[in-house]
Structures are given as structure tokens and as C-alpha cells.
Amino acid sequence: MTFAPVLTGAVRCLVQKSPVLPHRIERSQLVPLSAAAAFAFFADAYNLEALTPPWLRFRILTPGPIPMEKGATIDYVLTTHRLPVRWRTEIVEWIPGRRFVDRQVDGPFRLWEHTHTFEERHDGTLIRDTVLYRMPYGALGAIAHRVVVARDLGRIFDYRRDAVDRLLGGRHSTLVAAGSGG
């Protein structure tokens, strides 16, 4: 990684020249359903409310029903640390029964891309969540990530895992904590 000196007013600082790799969250769990049935549950955007912790006061703003397909957008609001956060995602990939990808169009992250995959197994379906994300605000965002955001995302995805277990009869099989790519 290389840095270049930059003069800003009377302050000399270093600006990163190479892109920082995104942070990554990976979770997977097995549910005793066909891939088609598991996918159908996640294809209903309103089920996201049941998978999101109540302390976030998550609410979908887009009027329903929401036709899930490539190009669909979903607006919602949640509250984190007493601050309301509006968020818009777009479905950028949609392969029924197998996978879909939603990407933040407007919201709190510089990058948020969530890939959902559904892999049929002999004993059910392995649901895999992979999130790539980047914090905004440079060094301040990096500090916020270390102090608050990584922990909060871990708690949110723990809740999601437990909700999927409860709602779909799943068992979580693997977990990779929020980490940094760089």
C-alpha cells in the first residue's frame, strides 16, 4: 500500500493511493427446506422485518407487494444508536432458487453488497450470506468500524441467524465474523 503526501492548507497529511479492500461478513446455515422454499422465504422482502433485530426498529417504506426481480429497489428506515437511518437497496442479480444480490444505492455505507446463495443438499438447503462493505469518512469511518460498527453488525447477523433457525428450522453450520480485507 502506498501513500502520497498531500498539502491541505497548512496541514500535511497522507492520502491512501490504493483502494482498501472491503470488510467481509460470511455466514451460512442449513435449513430443512428445498432451495426453492428457502429462496421463496427470502424473496419476500417483508420477511426481512422478521430477520432484523427489534432494537433497530426496521421498517420497509416501499409500498407492497414488492415484485422481487433484477432492478427492484427497496426503501427502508431503521434506528441505530438513536439515529434514524434511511436506506435504499437495489436487486442487482436475481437467479430464482439459487441466488440474489442486493446493493446499497443510498445509505450509511460507502459500499454494501449482500449476496444470498441457496445450495440444495441431501439434508436441506445451505443458505449463505456474504456481505462486502466499506465504511465512509476515511480514518473516522475506520475508527467507528473498530469501536462500534463491527460489533453491531456481528450482533445483527447473530440475531438473523437465530431468527432463521427459529422461523425455518435451521441449524447454523459455519460463521465467519466481520473482518477486514485490508
N, C-alpha and C positions, 0 to 999 in steps of 0.2 A: 504494500500500500504506500503510495507516495503522497506527500503533502507539498503544497506550494505556498510560499508566504504571500500574504495579501495585505496591502496597506489600506486601512479603513479609517479615515480621519487621522487622528494621532495614535491609533491603536493598531499594532501589528498582530495579525492572527494567522492561523494555519487553516487552509481550506482543503478538505479531502478531495483529491482528484479522481480517485477510482470509486466506483459505486460500492456501497456497503451491501453485503448480502442480506437478504431479508431474514427476519426471525421466522421460526417454523414451529408449528404445533402439529403433532400427529397423534391420533387416537384411533383405535379400532376395537370393535366388539362384535361378538357373534349373537345373532338373534335367530330364534327357531321359526323363521318365516322364509318363504321363497324370495328371491331377489325382486320379483315383480311386486310382491306385497310390501316388502320393506321400502322399496322405492316409492310406492304409492303413498305411504305414510309421509315420507319426506317431501313428496311432490305437492302436498297440500301446505301452502305457505302458512296457513293459520295454525298448523301443528307446531310451528316454531315457538309460539307463545307457551305451549306446554313444555318445551325443552329449555326454556330460558328461566333462570332463577327469578323468583318473585321480587327479590330485593332490587332488581333492575327496572321494575315497573314497565316492562316491554309492551309496546302496543303497535300493531300494524295500522298504518294510516291509509294505505291503498284500499279503496273500496273493493269488496269481493263480489263474486268469486274472481280470483286471480288466475287467469289462464297461464299455467307454467309452460314455458317454451323458451327457446333461444330468443333473446331480445326483451323478455319480460322484465319490468322494473318493479321494485317493491320499496315503498317508503315506510319507515317506522321511526318510533321515538323510544328512547329508554332513558333512565336516570342513573348516573353513576356519580358517586360521591356528591350527591345532592344537586348535580348539574344535569339539566336535560340535554340530550344529545340526539339530534336528528340524523338519520342515516338513509341512504338510498343505495340499493344494490341492483345489479343487472345480471340476468342469467346469460352468461357468455358461451356456455356449452350445455347441450341438453341431449343426452342419449338415453331414452326411456329404458328403465330396468337395469341400467349399467352405471351411469354417472351423470353428474351435472356439476357445473362450476358457477358460483356467484362471485361477482367482483364489486367492491365498493365503488360507486360513482361519485358519491358525496358523503362525507362522514369524517370521523375523528382520525383516521389513519392516512398516511401517505400512500400506503398500499394495503389492501386487504383482499385476498383471493382465497376462497374456500372451495376446495374440491371434495365432493362427496362421491364415493365409489361403493358399489354393491357387487360383491363377488359370491356367487352361489357356491355353496359347499355341500357335502353329503349330509351334514347335520344342521343346515340352516344357511344363513347369509352373513358373510363378514362385511360389516359396514365400516368404511374407513373415512375418516375426516383428516384432511391435510389443509392447514391454513398457512399461507405465506403472508407476512405483514411487515410493514416498515412504519416506524414512528415518524411523525413530523417534527419540526423545530430543532433539528440538528442535535447539539450537545444537550440541550434542555430535554428533548424527547428521549435521549438515551438515558438520562438520569431518571426521568419519570418511569421509563420502562423498568429499570433496575429496582426502583423504590416501590412502585405501585402496580404498573400495568401487567407485568409478567405474573405476579401473584394473583391479580384479579382475573386474568384470562385462565389461569390454572383452576381457580375456583369455579368459574363459569363452565368450563369444559368438564370438570368433575360433576357438577350438577347435571349437565347434559347427559353424561354417561349414565348416571344413576336414573335419570328420567327415562332414557331409552330402555334400560333394564326393567324398570317398573312398567312402562307402557307396552313394550314389545316382548317382554320375557327374555331379554338378552343377558349375556354374560360378557363383561369386558375382558378382553383377552390380552391386549397389549396397550401400552401407554408410553408416549414419549413426551416429556414435559416441554413447555415453551422454552425454546432455546434460541441462541443467536447464530446466525450464519457468519457473523464477522465481528 
